């Protein structure tokens, strides 16, 4: 029997998500009777304590008798319980300076850390995450920004709506002009964005149609890396070559920027890949995009207008391409930027249910089949007070030497 504890989220601003909903826990113990769960009491979680007790789960103030503790965001150092196994997004694998002390404390307290971000299959693809819900909320927020920028309609904030269905119903009531929308990314984020565009009844067109035809209704196209990048030497060697040799490529996005009104950025940006569009590109008279929902939100990165992340409280700002600075988004020359970096927090119920389903499918079995597929082994960052071999590259970061 393995005893799991569901952690209370302690980060500020409060995060209402959770690894498992009450139904998710019910499904888990039905499939794995050898797993038991208790839930730490929380006044911020989207599912209240009673929702868990009604399903027969004990709600407690102390998780110290649990073997494995499951959370979403970083656990504050003071709240870490020594000698436990923890699952959460630690935001340390890229050597983020603000979490160095957290990783040091995890090592000092002999904690086994499993980071959700590196729960991957044998090919290196992520198995769990909130990406789909980032795409859903980010696309909704993009249309909300459109309405505000042009005084054409007013949508409520996503956080004030109950679920994805409510977002879709709200969007179905607006009327859009004949705009062209380009969506980068075909992974979880891109698929979430596509769900919203399709639910709105916006017509999907091919890349060739999008680039060459005019429409009297709103349309969108979803593009992959080879649609908006090209090899510098002109060769066409396939998508794998782009991933292996990204430095040999340059952006070919301007052909989309010339004909697009709105851009939804749902791509994964790999190291060494060319920027999608630069500050110089944005200065071009041919650059037509006026609304950018940057779901990926890499600051000063591939999307030049994303000069900072925005917040759920204040999600929209303007980027002046000529001056390369932030301005009021209502300024006529501004590119309207939506770059919230914690979008799934606005859809906590759906995001939690979806995350729990993935965790049940890909992670829970590993506890009871001797980790047959190596899922836990690949995600284990620390053990016996040391970094594991896979994450030994973080040692200098932990030591404060880089």
N, C-alpha and C positions, 0 to 999 in steps of 0.2 A: 504494500500500500504506500503510495506517495501522496503526501499532504501538500497541497498548493494553497497559497494565500493570494487574494486579489488586493492589491495595494490601493490605498487612498492616494490620489494625486495631490502633491504638495507644492507644485511650482506656481509662481505668479506670472502673468494673470492665470486664474484658475482654468484648468483643462477639464472638461466634463466627460471626456472619453474614458473608456475602460477596455481591458483586453477581452473580457467576456460579459455579455449581457446575461440576465437571469436565464433566459431561454437557452443561450449558448452554453451556460454551465450545465443546465439540465441535459442538453444533447450530449455533452462531453461525458458526464457520469453514466449516461445510458450506454454509450459505446465502450467506455472504459471504467467498469465498476471498481477497478483497483485504484482509481484516482479519487481523492477526496478534496473538497474545497471549503475554505472559510473566506469570508469577505470582510475586509477592514471597513468599519463604519465611515461614511463620507457624507458631507452636506453639500458637496458640489457635483457629484456624479450625476449623469443624466438619468440613470436608474436609481431611485432612492433605496434606502436600506430595506424598506418593507417589501419592495419588489423581489428581493432575494429571499427574504424569510418566507414569503408566500410560496416560493418554489422549494422550500425545505432546506435552505442554506443558512448556516449560522453566521450572524454578523457580530464581529468582535472588535475590541479596541487594541488587542495585542496579537501580533502574528509570529511571535518568537518561537512557537512550537511547530511552525511550518518549515518544510524542507526547501520549497521552491516558491519564490515571490514574483508575482507578475504585475508589471506596471506599464505605463505608456511613456511618460516623460521622465527626465532625470530625477533620481531620488536625492534629496538634499543630504549632504554628508552627515549631518547630525541625526538623520532618521535611519541611516544604514544599520542593519543588524549584522554583526560579525558572523562568519562561518556559514552563510546561506548561499543559495543559488538565486541570482536575480536575472530577470528579463526586463529590459526597457531600452528605449532609445538613449544611448549615452552621449551621443554627439562628441565622440572622441577619436573616431577612426581617421579623421582628416586632421588630427592634431589641433583641434579647436582650443585656443588658449584659455577660454573661459571655463573649460571643464578639466583642466589639468589636475586641479586639486581633488576633483571627484574621483578620477582614475587612481590617483595616489592613495586616496582613502580606501578605495575598493581593494587595492593590493594590501594595504596595511591591515585591513580587517579580514583578510583571508576569504574574500568573497569570490565566488565563481560568477563572472559576469557573462551573460549571453546577450548580445546586442541584436535587437530586432532587425536592424539594417543589414546585418550580415548573415541572416538566416537565408541561405541560398542552396540551390541544388548543385549537382556535380558539375554542371556547365557554368556555374557562377551567376545564374539568374535568381533574382530575389523571389522568395516564396510568399512573403507576407508584407503588408504595408497599407498605407492609407491613400495611395496615389489616385485610385479611381475617384475617391471622394474629393480630393483636391481638384481634380478635373471637373467634376460636377459643380462644385461651389464656385470655382474660379470662372467657369463659363457663365454661370448665373451672374456673378459679380461684374463680369465684362459687359453684359447687357444692361445691368443696373447703371454702370458708368456711362454707357452710351446714352441712356435716357436722361441722366443728369446733365451730361455735357451739352446735349442738344435741346434740353427742355421739352423733350417729346413724350416722355412718360416717366412715372416715378414708381420704382419697385421697392418693397420693404427689404430690409436687410435679411440675408439668408438666415442669420442666427435667430431671427424672430419667426421663422417658419419651422414646422414640425419635422418634415422629412423631405426626401427627394421628390416624392409625389406632389407635395405642396409647392415646391420650387417649380416643377413642371406646369402645374395648374396656373400658377401666377404668371409664368412666362407666356402661357397660351393666350393670355388676355391682351398682350401688347401687339401693336402693328409696327412692323419694321419697313423702312424703305427698301429699295432694290440695292442692297449693299452686298459686297463680296467679302467673305470671311475666310481667312486661311488658318488652318490648324496644323501646327508641327507636332509630330509625335504619334506613334502607333502603339505605345505600351499602355500601362494601366491608366496613367493620367490622360493620354489621348483618347482612350476608350471611354473614360468618364465624361470628357468633354463632348465626344460624339453622341453619347446617350442623350445629352441635353439638346444638342442641335437637332437630332432626329426627333426627339419628343416634341420639339417646337414646329416640326414639319418643314424645316428649312431644307431645300433641295440640295443633295450632294451631287457634285459634278466632277468629271475627271480633270486631271491637271491640264491637259491640252484644251479642253472646253473652257476651263476657268481662265486660262491665259489668253484665249483668242476670241471668246464670245462675249456679247453683252446680254444682260438679262433684265426683265422687267419685274423680277421678284428677288428676294434675298437668296443667295446660294453660298455653299461652302465647299472647299476641297481640303482633304486631309493628306498631308505630304510626309514622306519619309526622308531619311538623310540624303539619299541620292537624288531626290527631287530638288533639293536646295543646296547641294554641294557638288562640286565637280573637280576632277583631278586636274592639277596644274598642267600636266603634260597631255591632257585631252583623252587619255585612255579611259575605257569603261571596263572596270574589273570587278564590279559587284560590291554588294554591301559589306561583305567580310573584309574586303580590302580597305574600305573606309575605316572600319573599326581597328584594323591592324596598322594602318598607315595614315592616320588622320592628318598628319603634318603635310602630306603630299596633296592635300585638298584645299580649295578656296570656296568661299560662299558664292552661291548662285541665286541667292534669295531676292535680289533686287528685281528680278523679273516678276516676282509675286508682289513685292512692295509697290510696284508701279500701278498695279490694278486692284489692290486690296484696300478696303476701308477699315477693316478690323482684323486683328491678329491675335490668335489664342496660342500661347507658347506652352506646349505640353511635352516637349522633347526632353530626353536625357542628354546632358552636355558632358561629353567625355574629355579627359585631359588631352590637350594637343589639338583638339578639333578647332576649326576656324570659327570666329564669331559669326553669328547669323547675319546681323547687320551692325555696322560700326557707327560711331558718332558722325563720321564723315558721310556715310551712306544716308543717314537721317537728314543731313543738310541739303541733299540733292532735291532739286525742284521736282524730280520725278517720283520722289518718295511720297506715296499717297496715303499711307496708313495713319489713321487719326485716333484709333482706340486700340490699346494693347492690354490684354489680360495675360500677364506673365505668371502662369501657374508654377513654372519651374523656379523662378525667382533666384537667379544667380546674380549677385550684386556686382555692378561694373563688369559684366561678363558678356555673353553672346547676344543679349538684347540690350542695345545701347541706352534705351530710355529708362532702364531699371537701375537708377542711381542709388536707390535705397529700397529696403522692404517697407511696405506699409502695414497698417494694423487693421484688425477687425473693426475697431472703433472709428478709424479714419482711413478707409481703404484706398482712396483715390488721390493722386497728385498729378501735376502737369510737368512735362519735360519740354523745355524750349530747345529745339535742335540747334538753332543758330547760336545761342548763348551757352549751350551745354550746361544748363542749370535748371533747378526746380522752379516752377512758377505755378500760379493758380491754374487749375485744370480748365477753367473757363476762358482763359486767354485764347484769342483766335488762332495764334500760331502754335499752341501747345499740342503735343501728343499726350493724350489722356492715358495715364499709367495706373493699372491696378496690379499691385505686386505684394499681396498679403502672403506671408510665409508660413502661416499655420491654418490654411483654409479648412481642413477637415474638422477643426474645432467648431465650425459653424453648423455642422451637420452631425452632432455627436452620437445620436441614436443610430442612424444608418451606418455611420463609420464604425462604431463599436460592434454592431452586429456583423458587418462584413469582415472586420478584422478577426473577430472570434471564430468565424467559420473557417478562415484560412489557418488560424492557429490550431484549430482542432484537426484539420486535414493534414497539415504538414509537420507540426511540432509535437503535439501530445503523443502520437504513436511512438515517437522516438524514445520516450521514457519507458516504454513497455515492450520494445522489440530489440533491446540492446543497441539502439541507434544504428539500425541496419543500413540506413542510407547516408550516415555520417552528418546528418543535419545539425545535431548538437555539437559534434566535434568541430565543424567548420565555424560555428557561431560562438564557441567558447573563447573569450578573450583573455581570461585570467584563471589561474588555478594554483593552489598552494602558495598564494602570495606572490606569484610571478606571472608575467605575461606569457601566454602560450606561444609556441614557435611561429604560428601564423601571424601573430600580432607583435612579435619581438621588435618590429620596426618602430614601435612607439616608445621604446625604452629611453631614448634621448629626450623625447617630449616629456615623459614622466619625470625625468631627472632635471627638467628645466634647462636643458642645453640647446633646445631648438624650439 
